[in-house]
């Protein structure tokens, strides 16, 4: 069983920054891709950023140039540095890790006030 624990969410003013962290507990198999999705009220869950085990990153167009995903394989962790936050970034952010199938964290709330 794999468990993901997220941290770093909170309330920030527009233009501010937050850093999300996610650590995966796992035994045995290596972790494949890791990343972040988000879900705003009344909207579907959407991709924010993903990274492969080798560090190749992919971003949603809406966050390119503002968010940076990074990963520490030794710690089974993935991070999301979010700069120049906008009110439309308000959502619950979910971490995932792919180990034969996708595992999800419980989510962390990010609220950006205008």
N, C-alpha and C positions, 0 to 999 in steps of 0.2 A: 504494500500500500504506500502510495506517495502522498505526502501532505505539503501544501504550499502555504507559506505565511508571508503576508504582505505588510508593509509598514510605510509610513511617510505621508499619508494623505492628510488633508486638513483644509482650512479656510485661508484664502490668500486674496489680496486685492489684484485687480487687473494689472498686468505688467510685472507681477511678481514671479517667484520661482518656487518650485517644490521638487523634491527628489524622492521617488518611490523605490522601495527595495522589496525583493521577493526572494526567499530562500526555500529551496526544495529539499525535503528529506527523501532519500531514496536508498535502495540497497541493490547492489548488483549492476544492472544495466546502465549504460551511459545515457545521459539526457541528450536528446536531439535538439530541436528548435525550442526556444523559450521566447516569451514576449508578453505584450500587454494588449488587452482589448478594453473598451469602455462602453458603458451603457448609460445614456441620459434618460430621464423620465419620459416615458411615452415613445421611446425610440428603440430600435433594434441594437443589439450589441455590435460594435464595429471595431475593426482592427486599428490599433494605434501604431505599434511598432513590433517587429519580430527580429530575432537574430538566430543564426544557425550556430552550431557548435564551434565552427571555425571563425565566427565573428562577423559574418556577412549580415548586414542589416537592411531592413525594408521598412519604410514609413508610409503612413497615410499622407496624402497630399496636404491635408489640413494642418499637419504638425511639422512638416518638413521645414528645416531651418530654425525651429524653436525647441524641438524635443531631441534628445539623444539617448539611445539605448546602449547599454554596455552589459558585459557579462563577465563573471568570474567563475570559470569552470571548477576550480579547486574548491570553491565554496558552494557550488551548485546554486549560484545566485544570479539574478538579473536585476538591472537597475534602469530607471527611467528618469533622466534629468529633464525637467520641464521648465523652460524659460519663457518669458514674455507671455504669460498665461492670459487667456481671454475668457470672458464669461461663458462662451460657447464650449469651453473645455470642461465645464462642470459636468460631472458624471461619477458613477462608480467605476473604478478602474480594477480590472481583473488580470491577475498574472496567470500564465499557463506554462506548462512544461510538457513536452512530448516525449514519452517513454513507451513506445509501442502503441500508446493511445494518449489522448490529451487529458491532462490533469489540470484542475482549476483551483485557484485560491478563492477565499470567501469574498474578496473585494474590499477596496478601501475608497472612502468617499473623498472626492476632490471638489471643492466649491470655490469658484472664482467670483468675487463680487466686483461690480462695476463702479 
